[in-house]
Every structure is written in structure tokens, then in C-alpha cells.
Amino acid sequence: MEFKITAHQTSIDQLMEDLQTKPSGLTLLEREHRLMTTHPNHIPSFIIQKGTLLRSWGILPIVAILLFVVVLQWVLYWVHYGTAEVALDTDAIVIVTLYFIIMCIFLSYLVKKINSLFARRAHPTISECTVLIDNSPTLVNETTLVVGDIIQLKPGMLVPADIRIIESNFLVLDTSKLTGESNPTRLYASSFDLNHWCSPNLALFGTLVLKGNGLGVVFNTGVDTLMGSLDASRVNQPLDFSSELVNNTSNRMMVVGFISSIAVFALSFVLHRDLISSIIAASMAIFVSFPKGIVFGYVISLASYIEKLEKNNNICVKNEKSEQLRKATVICADKTGTLTNNKLSVCGVWYDFEEYSWSVPDINEVSAHSDIFQIAKLASCGYSSRMDKIITDFYNEIDFPKLNGYTQVFSMPFSNYLKYSVGIYKQPHKEDNRLYLVMMGALERMLVHCKYIKINGEAKEITDEIQERILSEYHRICQTGVMCLTFCEYYLDECYDIDYTFSTGENNRDFNFPIEDITFVGFVQLLDLPKKGISETIDDLACKNIKVIMISGDHNMISRNIAERIGLISQDSHTTIFRNDDDTEECDSLVVIGRNLKDTFENDELWDEILDHKEVIFSECNPNVKNYIVMHLKRRGETVICIGDGTGDGPALQTAHVGISMGSGTDIAKEASDYVLMGDNFESVVTLIDESRELFLNWRNIVQYSISLLIVYALAALMVLMDIPLPLNYTTLLLGDLLINALFTVNWILYDRRNSCHHSKENSNETWDKLITLKTIASSIKTGLILFLGCLFVYFTVFSLHGIYPVEYHEVINDLIILIKTTFV
């Protein structure tokens, strides 16, 4: 569910009243009272609780029952010490005891190893901040902040809580940790955006104050902050290694063990055995038939699974999600940073109605376009941003002429609301004293301010025909997957001199200088290429019947081009841009504009029509739309994996069956995820799915073989009860059982079945949803009978070689046949 904040929409006076505070701050007594009645202002670390693994896998009941059997054996032995009948079983009791001790030691070691494999988050560094207490600035520990505190914001300070700005003196915030946007945000007290992610009157937990200073009122602390709310689902909850599937299987096998012991005890009475011998036989039956191999197999498989993920540079946060991971049918992937490199590079320019592009920039070729790059360099100066770094690095790489003599007079950082930035410079030319204004941003926001266009160095008025041509060229370039940055220029009148106080107002919308009738110069083209191997990965996922849906916040033409490049949309398919009133039944592929879906979230029929398409991508989506896409996929019965790296992906990552974030993603994305791909490699998703399926196949084969052994032991027990002589005593039988379980478990764990998982096209719930199926039981019975008949053949062969033939104990065999017939009748 999307986290919502309303403090940014409330007036300061009303918010102060709601929080029961005042501009001078809380009194000392009020703070102490709130500290005693509220939780501390920190997000607790996620610590694995001891004993969780043992409880989760149902190991403790098994260990307790086996301990009871060992104690019972020794009690019976000491009670009847010296009798010939019990003395023969002394070695067996010793072996059972040693077996139990070794099992406990080995399980303890595995539990400790698994706990150590999970990364534990360290407690955050605690620092101090300044708050107003009775109008007096006071240094306090940030963990003691309470709702209603008036806090001072200073450069270099990490915001320790969710804060509403009440006073701003050129306060600039770095929100990249929270939103993934590297453009700094200018904060104001009197303006707000309906979207709390980018509202200029909020400073949210975890963001960084770059410059300026101000005051704010704390309205959320600790786990109630936006960052903390995403972590709250994990705080104070033991890590659950278990799965309902595995627990149910283990419980069923224990029931089978109890039934076997009861049957052996009853059969002993039928065959007129004494009480002590019957109890010993029943307890041995419990020990042999209990799922010891399953316990070992489960825990070893889990340790191997987590270790393999770590070797592949992946972090498993919630292991039980492997249940849904192996059954995945749909992957919803964010575009930027997940499917693409999230590294924009300059790949061309467009000006004078001519396009110049390159794959690898050639210095001589690019130098010919120095004029537009000088404007780009000036427009991107004056603030630290992603675009600034891209343009500056490219400008220095090509070795363009130095911009000597330009003195910056004023700058407005890139505004997420306006979608452009402004820079004003004093020119180096003595003959022209006018200040030079440059702008950089999105075409659709800047073209409305343009009256002229620069062609061959001369400004010409923009006619309707020219405007249509500019838009046509812009759309054509965007269709190739390229992002366009628009650049404009303007020479201010002489009244706006170097002594003039330039301002954009409190909300960055009230300019006291002209930005109309400016001159359009051209575009600089930026390209974010798909990651290497993405197309092959998507093909691999298609072989597993897993559908990949791209969800992007970019323009539909850019999203469509990237989708075609990586194979999400076929090159020869009939593709339609979906709008609410479009008929899409005849098209092969669908590009959905997310912002057009805001009033259709409850229209299940429309969503089914959209999601029924084999090839569908979503563009221009905000976090709420992303979340609803995942919700509707789940409603349709799909098992959904969501992959993202930004804060806007957080709600969808939590809603999906499995959330996966990139290692370079924001903290919010990582907190909302179940797995983290530290290598930022989309191919690792295939590895995660294959490893989860391999884990499941290990479990299934361990269960199957355990059932087969149970059948062999049951038939062997009948031979013992029918007085058919055994070639092995209890000691060697128990040692054999230990050896068989150990060798079999190690064999299945070490054998790499990823290739069979990799090429498997079966992905139905029947395939990956049950450990014990009719097919499994039938196969186990067949295997058990083959093993028993093989042992029986060897048994009779060895006895015959020593002169002992079946005719000598035919009466016992006849009794056995009569007993079996009577049982079945």
C-alpha cells in the first residue's frame, strides 16, 4: 500500500495546532512527556532471532521425539539389565545415541552457518541536532526527537525525521537517496506539490541538506517516517526461513513414523512377543522411520542455496519468498537502471533543422558543434546535478574552448515541477553589457516560452509551421529511444544589470525577470542504452513461460523503442498506443500510457483487456499506477516478481509476491525488497529462479527417497517380526541407515540441476506447488519395491551360497503370506 503524507497540504498554523506545538518549540516538560509515551526516533536494525530456524522447520518436535526414544531405550536397558534378550541390543542403543548426538551437533552447526550467511544491518550512526526548546536552541541526540519539535536545518546535515519546512533561507536538499533523482531540490515554506515525493515544503528522513539553512517542524519520527514505514513490516519480526509447504510435508512424515511404530507394536503382540521387546521394536521403528534425512536435507539445501546466492553477489532478505520465486509467471521490470544502464551519454545534437549523431564521439566531428555545447555548458553550470555532470564531462572530454569571462549572476536549479533550469551570466564582451540568460529542460515546458528560433546564427520568429516541424523532429528523435534536452537563450534588457536582485519567488514560479519571447536553439541528444545480455535474458525467461512487462516513467516513444531493442515488442508486430477509448483487440502489442489509467483502477474488465495481450508495456507511470499494475496481475492469479531501483518502485516492490531491487537502487527500494541484486545485473533474476527451483527439486527428491527407504524399512521389519533371520544386526543396520541418509543428501545437494531447471518449460502450479504428489508417491513405491526386491535377491543368494535354502524356513514364509492376506482382506 502506498505511504501517504498530508502534512505538506496543511497550513503551517493548522499543522502546529494539530501537532500541539508552537514556533518557539516545545517546553522541556512537554518533550520529556512525549519521549516517555512515544517510540525512539530510529529504525531498529533487523536482527535474526535465535531459535527461529529450529522452530520454523519443525526441527524441535523431531529432535524432542528422537530424544525421548533414546532415553526410553536406555531406561528399558537398565531396567532389564543382564537379560539375554536386551543385552543383544546394547550396541544398537549406543549407535542410536551417537546418531542422535551427531545429528544435534550437525544441525547446530548448520543453523549457525545460515545465520552467519545473512547480512545484519548495523545500527545507524547517532548524531546530534539543534532544536528549539522554549525558543532556546539546544543540542539533542537525534534519537530523542519527538513529534512537534522545531528543528534547525544546516548544510551537511542528514535529515533525521520527516519535517515540514516553516522557514527557508535558500535551503537546497539532495533527495537522491530517497527518490533516485540527482537534481537538488530547492525548499520553500509556502508552496507544495500534491505528490509528497517531490513537494518543496518537505524534508524527508534520510535526505541531505546541501546548502542554505532553515527551520522545520517534525511530524513523523522513527518507524512512522516514509523510510521507516517500509521497514516496519520487518522490524521485530523473526526471519522466517520456513515454508508452509515444507512444514506440512515434515508433519506428514512424522505422522507416518508414528503409524509405523504403532503398527510394529501391534504386530509384535499378534506374534506373541513380550511387552519389552514390543516397546523396543516400536521405538526403533520411530527412530528409523522418522524424517531424519528430510531434516538434514532441508537445512543443508537452505545453507547451500543462500551460499550460492552470495557467491553470485545477490542478497537474500526473506528466504521463504523462494516459494513464489520458483512459481513466477510475470516479471514487472522498471526501465531505467533495471533494463538500461542508467548512464546517459551524449549521442548527438539537433539545431538549424539538422541532426548530427554519433555512436562514438569523434573530437574533430563534435568540435564543429561547439556553439550549442557552449550554451549547454552554461545552462548546466551553477548547481550539482546528473545533467550537469554529463554535459560537463562531455565538454571537457572533447576539449571545447574554455568559457573564460562568463560570470554567473543568478541560477535556478532544475525544478521537478517546471522541468527546466535557468542561468544568468555576465558576458565577457565589453561592447555588449546585457546579461545573458540560458535555459535547459523539457521541450514541452520550454517551447511555450519561445518566440524565436536560432537558424544559422540569426533569430527568426517561430511560425505555426516551424513549431510543428520542431515537434515533428522531436517526436521522431524520441522514437529512436533518445532523450532530448532543449536549450534556449535570451539577452536581458539593460535594466536587468549585475546589481539587480534576481528572484523566482518562494515557489519557483514568480519570476521577477522575463522568460518569455526567448530564442529556441536546439536539442542535445542523450541515450541510455540497454544493459548487455538483456535480450538473451528475456528469451531465457520466455522459455520458462515467464512474461516480462516493462513499467517506465519515461515517454511512451522512448519506452517503446527500448522495448523493441530488447525484444519485449516484436519488430514486425502491430503495435498500438493504448488510450481509454481505443479498441485494442486487433493489435499484437500494446503500449499503455499510465497517466491515462488514473480513473480506471477499479475497472477489472478494462485491465483484463490490457493484460491479455502477449506483449504489453507501460509508460509514463507514477508509483501509484505501478502498484495497481501489480495488484491487477495478482488478481488474475499471476505470481508476480517486481524489479526496480527507485523509491517510486517501493510500493510495487512490496505489493508483488517477490520484490527484487538493484544494488545501486535507493534505500527505500532495498528496504521494500526480498532480494537485492548487488551486481545490478538483470541476468541474475534467471539465476535466482533457477536456484529456487533447484532448491525445490532437492526437497522433492529428498522426500521421495525418504518415502522409498520407509517402504524398504517397513518390509524389512515384517521379516524381523516373522523370525526370518537377518544377515545384519541392529548395529550394522543403523550404521547403514546413517550412511545412506548422509550420502544421499550430499549427492542431491552437490549435484547441479540448474541446467534442467534452465531448460524446463513447465511452470504450472502442479509442477512447482507440491512436494508430495500422486506421481511422487507412485515413484517412491516403485523405487522402494525395487530396492527391497534387490536386497531380498542378494539376501537369498548369500544364504544359498552358505547352504541355507528357503525350504528350511518355509513355515515362517507361509505365516508371513497368511498374515499379509489376512491384512488385505
MARMI-890689 format. One record per residue (C-alpha): residue in one letter; z, x, y. Coordinates in steps of 0.001 Angstrom, whole numbers, plus 500000, padded with zeros to 6 digits. Each point is the difference from the previous one (the first is absolute). Layout:
<atoms>
AZXY/...
</atoms>
This chain:
<atoms>
M500000500000500000/E499120501318503441/F502937501231502062/K500200498100503301/I501605500943503315/T500397497621502952/A502068502146502386/H496836501185501799/Q499064496428500939/T503411499131501459/S500883500673503627/I502478502824500595/D502636497658501410/Q499699497620497059/L500072502886497505/M503136501412501640/E501626496591499676/D498936499659496353/L501374503453499168/Q503187499351502020/T499618503151502063/K499304500975503625/P498035502711501880/S503148502102500373/G500439500073496214/L502733498834497661/T503651500760500549/L501781502423497682/L501891497156498305/E496808497999499480/R498303502993498361/E502957500638497696/H500089496359498960/R496256499963499239/L500287503275498071/M502627498440497731/T497978496831499383/T496486501454499533/H498394502559497737/P499484503623501181/N496774500858501781/H498260501912497226/I497758499317497028/P501859501010496817/S498330502503497742/F498602498773496740/I502207501446497253/I499494499477496277/Q503166498457498589/K501426501614496884/G499732498039496803/T497137497867501259/L497533501464497531/L502305499427497048/R500662496385500962/S496406499251500902/W498495501018496708/G502644498244497912/I501086503395498653/L503739499431500359/P500102497051497535/I498069502033497442/V502241503039500455/A503124497796499770/I498847498363496746/L499046503322498420/L503388501418501028/F501660497043498290/V498005500738496828/V501052503681500023/V503672499127500523/L499835497325497268/Q498505502497497524/W502801502494500612/V502698497314499805/L498681498772496651/Y499741503554498775/W503597500883500883/V501353496706498663/H498375500624496626/Y500170503778500048/G499637501553496557/T498184497173498254/A496836501168498341/E497910497229501503/V500819500929503579/A500157503755499462/L496282500040499226/D499277498728503536/T501995502638501901/D496936502059500919/A498204496869501187/I502909499096502299/V499978503523501455/I496251499803500596/V500367496595501679/T502711501406502261/L497980503088500930/Y496954497811500569/F501968497802502398/I501432502989501919/I496587501654500352/M498478496713501184/C502657499555502697/I499620503598501234/F496216499714500093/L500065496652501830/S502457501378502561/Y497695502951500609/L496977497723500465/V501859497691502369/K501090502976502103/K496460501372500016/I498487496690501106/N502554499660502780/S499156503497501207/L496268499211500001/F500458497292502604/A500040501339503563/R503102498919501898/R499698499515503705/A502350502055502062/H502167498360502626/P498334500106503407/T501218502489502543/I502723498441502118/S499770500628503747/E501567498704503179/C498656497734502718/T501188498777503393/V501100496379500460/L501573498178502915/I503613498984499382/D501393498098502995/N497119501453502038/S501076503543499047/P497492502218498072/T501695501051496757/L498791502167497109/V500424498197496654/N498929500619496421/E496806498032499399/T501464498525496800/T502551498202502207/L497372498163502065/V500515496248500007/V497908497030501089/G500374499564503765/D500377503704500854/I498128501173503108/I498415503322499008/Q498317502722502065/L496591501210498779/K499082503639500677/P497079502327499096/G500141501423496463/M502315497261498772/L499396498152496719/V500651496321500650/P503116499216497879/A499661496175499888/D497694497154501026/I500226499890503801/R498695497660502714/I499042501903503166/I501817498827503141/E499080502923502260/S497093502450499729/N499230503063502081/F496580501112498623/L501402499649496484/V497435501082497359/L500592499505496278/D498400501597496919/T499708497170497468/S497935501865497383/K502892500089497523/L500196496230500152/T496443498821500582/G497816502949499042/E498368499886503460/S500144503422501622/N499327498658503526/P503281499998501983/T501265496663501280/R501141499513503604/L503088497780500129/Y500763497336502595/A502923497651500477/S498120496960501290/S497005499673497667/F499630499193496328/D497431499466497277/L500307497152497502/N499572502598497259/H503324501821499803/W498324503037498409/C498410500971503327/S502101498153502588/P500566502351502991/N503579498812500574/L501330501041496567/A501154503389498718/L500384499622496240/F502121502069497645/G498467503349499019/T497604500388502938/L500120503031502324/V500453500090503785/L497351502402501358/K500734499901503710/G501652497980502719/N503351498299499739/G501391496497500004/L502615497532498818/G499914497548497131/V502200497481498230/V500542500311496248/F499101496772498183/N499741501205496378/T501827502792498145/G499926501578496531/V498422497950497243/D499231497212502511/T497427502192501806/L496321499780499158/M500207503254498035/G503251499001498345/S498792496540499001/L497291501506497799/D502577502238498354/A502644497279499620/S498530498740496733/R500751503415498480/V503386500712501578/N503075499529497774/Q497821499009497056/P500053502152496857/L496636501428499058/D498714497872497138/F498200502114497413/S499836497074497668/S497465497373499289/E500647496555498648/L497289500676497461/V501716503081498577/N503465498438500034/N498790496938498107/T498307502184497382/S503123502122499531/N502172496881499649/R497671498536497375/M500112503202497992/M503822499931500126/V499947496436498672/V497781501175497145/G502515502767499289/F502878497491499804/I497984497704497723/S499180502969497737/S503674500968499699/I501027496402499255/A497259499723497369/V501076503272498356/F503648498862499998/A499093496633498446/L497739501619497432/S502788502395499008/F502213497013499159/V497181498388498033/L499759503179497956/H503792499992499474/R500798503094502087/D503579500485501198/L500946499205503621/I500317503624501163/S496610500984498621/S498431496907501578/I501462500843503430/I498836503625499732/A496497498878499014/A499894497462502861/S501201502557502564/M497434502523498758/A497351497279500355/I501037499467503635/F499816503709500707/V496608500457498379/S498356496813501311/F501321500134503571/P497326501037502526/K501118503616500455/G496413501208500143/I499154497369502597/V502849501177502234/F498913503619499722/G496384499058500512/Y500632497886503074/V502115502600501761/I497783502970499110/S496913498031501069/L501641499174503322/A500964503632500659/S496494501163499090/Y498430497298502195/I502002500920503110/E499450503725499403/K496230499507499710/L499961498066503268/E501865502811501729/K497561502590498650/N497164497923501447/N501809500036503377/N500953496318499849/I503446498521500609/C501264497049497964/V502482497940502024/K500393496992497686/N499076500725496388/E500096496396498813/K496856499446502059/S498080501762497211/E500057496546498360/Q497712498559502694/L498123503261500546/R498480500009496524/K498999496309500329/A498306500416503399/T496946497823500642/V499537500478503773/I500580502919502362/C500223499251503728/A499360503268501835/D500280500782503684/K496944501828501377/T501230502602502449/G502021502735498327/T499719498425496551/L496278499770499288/T498993502276502885/N501368503355501153/N501489498636503233/K498499503060501697/L497571499042502713/S497412502607500932/V497356499979502736/C496636499289498388/G497782499097502953/V499543498621503505/W498000497203501583/Y498937500025503660/D496794499476502023/F499090497489497243/E499608502887497562/E502089500782496926/Y500796503562498942/S501814500445496693/W500831502829497621/S501694500566496672/V501223503489500870/P500141500768503744/D497681502764501129/I501245501752503151/N496560500291501590/E499104496385499236/V503307498492501122/S500247502128503145/A497056498067501421/H502308496988500339/S502700501760502000/D499974497427502832/I501276497080497918/F502475502236498181/Q501432501179503311/I500649496361500895/A501495499472496522/K502256503028500421/L501227498800503392/A500561496464498724/S502080501212497077/C502190502403501998/G503432499303501356/Y501689498531496909/S500505500900496381/S498000497806497647/R497848500124496931/M496787499580502018/D501136502640502458/K500380502508497161/I496642499119498433/I498065500320503278/T501896503114501132/D499566501820496668/F496296499181499945/Y499562501054503637/N501677503350499342/E498125500512496725/I496590499643501659/D501129502218502887/F498894497688502794/P500403501199503610/K503618500048501144/L501062497124502249/N501343502248502731/G500996498419503268/Y500707496467498724/T503546499024500949/Q501490496919498425/V501430497574502535/F500855497050497755/S499655498949496362/M500599496799498071/P500439500644496250/F497988497981497545/S501297496420499935/N499999498129496695/Y499650496798501998/L497247501050502439/K498262502291497459/Y499161502640502601/S501497502886501973/V499496501178503594/G500031503445501576/I499580500878503735/Y499092503558501081/K499490502021503155/Q496525501540499798/P499372503714500432/H497061499341502379/K500974500579503618/E497157497869501370/D501246496894498190/N503650499143500584/R499919496731498050/L502248499712496960/Y498243499730496662/L501050497180497603/V499139500132496284/M500720497428497286/M499906500103496205/G500339497111497568/A498421497100498124/L496602498739501199/E500888496292499882/R502950500598502370/M498248502431502366/L496513498554500372/V501348497042501992/H501125502481502699/C496609501738500170/K497383499205502661/Y497854503103499617/I498638502212497250/K499300503708500306/I496418500821498941/N498664503543500461/G502770500735502490/E499365496936502177/A502008496778500159/K497999496831499406/E501279496446500081/I500653498381496643/T497775496972499479/D500375497435497231/E497206501746498126/I501733503402500269/Q503345498533498950/E498390498386496977/R498365503304499125/I503322501869500275/L501699497477497724/S497096500120497552/E500204503802499776/Y503782499814499649/H499778497530497098/R497252502039498335/I502105503152500117/C503113498185498763/Q498028498703497018/T499707503609498818/G503781500223499776/V500388501981503203/M502709499342502586/C498845500117503631/L502151501111502934/T498617498773503322/F500196502159503149/C499648498877503616/E500342501654503407/Y500572498975503598/Y500434501727503362/L502890498464501929/D499731499271503708/E501440502561502385/C503019497785500719/Y501220500815496496/D500822503636500657/I502274502499498299/D503027498683501914/Y499442496417498872/T502585498613497539/F498015498696497033/S501622497382497797/T499081497600497191/G503071497810500426/E502850499364497636/N497759498464497363/N496991502358500301/R497895497107501310/D500578500034503776/F497786502832501274/N500328500969503658/F496631501776499870/P496549498660499038/I498739500084496421/E497145497561500600/D496354500868500679/I500358503246498082/T497125501928498370/F499354499930496258/V499139503497498678/G499697499751496209/F501671500227496586/V501506502838498035/Q499654499254496289/L502887500616497589/L499820499749496231/D502762499632497409/L498401500943496671/P501066498533496632/K502205502208497880/K498351502120497359/G499668498288496618/I500708496473501291/S496794498541498527/E500715501454496558/T503579498687500142/I498781496485500826/D497591500198497049/D502868501039497722/L502074497056501194/A497052497655499400/C499884501243496386/K503585498788499665/N499048496585501452/I501980500773503154/K498478498627503197/V500400502002503229/I500220498074503299/M499910501971503252/I502199498650502806/S499388501613503377/G500939499511503627/D496669501463501161/H496890498188501193/N498110498118497271/M496877502183500353/I501977503229499552/S501885498515497038/R496792498789498392/N498326503401500333/I502933501824498414/A500101497400497207/E496303500580499281/R500471503771500009/I502776499932497404/G498488497293497791/L502179497003500824/I496862498199501156/S496726500524498113/Q497140501362502066/D497565497289498857/S502436497061500185/H499672497036502340/T502971500471502349/T501360497335502346/I502447500312502889/F502488497222499285/R501133497630502728/N501859496750499488/D496940497781500121/D497708502215497917/D498676498963496611/T500541503036497755/E499120498602496597/E496549501641499899/C501023503538501095/D500816502903497678/S502414501869502280/L502327498790502697/V501348501714503109/V502900497914501337/I501165500303503611/G503776499791499722/R500695498731503511/N497993496845499186/L502417499121497197/K503133499467502103/D499809496191499649/T498968499956496329/F503003501569498266/E500982496722498292/N496423499071499030/D500065501011496323/E496533498619499348/L498442502181502690/W501841503090498788/D498871499330496427/E496421499778501264/I500404503382501712/L501764501798497148/D497644498656497318/H497323502429501227/K499561503089497876/E499661502214503077/V502187499157503000/I501510502093502793/F502179499042502961/S499626501443503506/E501862499632503321/C503228499072498200/N503482500119501484/P503128500495497824/N500495496237499607/V496470499459498665/K500385502924497578/N503175498419498685/Y498341496600499493/I497088501580498133/V502462501461497493/M501915496709499775/H496847498006499183/L498930502535497373/K503415499641498346/R499700496205500178/R496772500270498006/G501838501828497217/E498750503491500844/T502200503046499513/V499669501681503384/I500372503648500979/C500053500627503755/I499279503479501381/G500552500965503628/D501365502615502359/G500881498202503242/T502886497909501208/G497652497017500210/D499577500273496227/G503769499678499423/P500206496209499494/A497055499998497579/L501427502989498098/Q503221498069499455/T498275496742499063/A497694501565497392/H501099500433496390/V499736503768500536/G500010501742503396/I498540503508500254/S500033502088503170/M498414503298500941/G502184503066500519/S498675500349503546/G500814496356500762/T502659498703502345/D503642499755498941/I499749496207500051/A497137500080497476/K501901502376497712/E503174497906500185/A498051496894498975/S498270501713497062/D500782500397496315/Y497912503168499593/V499047502726502495/L496826502078499553/M501139503257501593/G496551501542499592/D498360497198502043/N497459499701497184/F498675496546499127/E498976501327496571/S503705500218499156/V500038496198499706/V497923500301496825/T502459502596498713/L502938497678500739/I498368497130498109/D499056502232497054/E503495501479499786/S501564496519500106/R497710498815497234/E500735503121497981/L503719499283500415/F499439496477498696/L497938501247497032/N502816502430499166/W502484497132499983/R497732497767497921/N499324502651497336/I503667500969499806/V500909496339499414/Q497215499607497448/Y501039503052498026/S503674499011500184/I499147496639498430/S497990501784497298/L502947502272499188/L502285496968499928/I497807498437497327/V500095503218497951/Y503794500199500329/A500392496345499026/L497938500432496838/A501816503236499181/A503326498192500406/L498892497453497384/M499377502852497581/V503516501352500612/L501603496620499516/M498033499462496781/D501436503261498569/I496605501687499958/P500816503727500176/L499105501749503251/P498474503486500163/L501959500696503216/N503653499500500844/Y501376498454503172/T500207503368501743/T496346500910499542/L498906496439500812/L501869500046503321/L498679503460500845/G496513498748499213/D500518497002502266/L501114502273502857/L497030502333499469/I497461497165499785/N501278498339503182/A500049503294501918/L496546501207498877/F498402496616500538/T501448499596503502/V498967503506501085/N496510499457498546/W499406496813501980/I501411501428503204/L498030503247499863/Y496720498442498889/D497896499348503107/R498422496535499864/R498798499947503592/N496382500268498876/S500329496827497934/C501746498326502950/H497354501342502358/H497103498451498115/S501748496758499038/K498350496929501490/E502633497651498640/N502326498818502698/S501137496549498891/N503665499023500101/E499907499751496205/T499068503680499828/W502584501407502406/D502731497344500078/K501658500080496567/L501429502796497902/I500287497888496856/T497026497806499169/L498739498435496778/K497523502865499756/T502842502513500393/I502104498310497321/A497055499776497577/S499177503658500548/S503663500961499532/I500234498081496715/K496794501618498765/T501229503471500974/G503430499376498481/L498541498817496676/I497632502975499849/L502877502401500656/F502198498305497396/L497295499841497321/G499168503643500669/C503659500949499603/L500247497836496885/F496955501726498476/V501516503423500649/Y503311498719498682/F498600498891496616/T497770503062499734/V502900502430500482/F502231498125497545/S497192499880497411/L499511503783500297/H503652500354499024/G499652497730496972/I501435496841501572/Y497732496967499694/P500224496475501481/V500553498467496527/E503487501563499953/Y501192497826502889/H497720496969499554/E502997497696499938/V500925500997503529/I496414499461501166/N499948496594498314/D503245499072501802/L498409501087503260/I496892497876499365/I502135496954499129/L502068500488503180/I496869500233502186/K498490496878498408/T503246498093500455/T500220501065503642/F496461498861500838/V500378496704498092/
</atoms>
